[in-house]
Amino acid sequence: MANIRQLMKMGQQLQDKIKEVQDGLQSEELVASSGGGMVTARVTGKGDLKSITIDPEVIDPEDAEMLEDLVVAAVAEAQNRARDFSEEQMRGAAGGLPVQLPGLF
């Protein structure tokens, strides 16, 4: 019976640690750029887009499609970095065990 209590206590500690990491992900910020730094995207550790910075030199009214592609590329890369970061943080919190988090990516 003591082993079950100990296991339950460990499970609760793991849940607490995962919750703490999840809460911390929102305050983390990851950055990625495209076009040699012409477009920069900032996202939270959960992948929520915070901001886009566009170098004025890349703004060409005749080629909006290029700018759109650069924005998509920067956002996608920033979100990939956020996903990798959050997975790494969760693995650390779970002692290396795989952890699936609903609502993240």
Buried (B, 14 or more C-beta within 10 A) or exposed (E): EEEEEEEEEEEEEBEEBBEEBBEBBEEBEBBBBBBEEBBBBBBBBBBEBEEBEBBEEBEEEEEEEBBEBBBEBBBEBBBBBBBEBBBEBBBEBBEEEEBEBEEBE
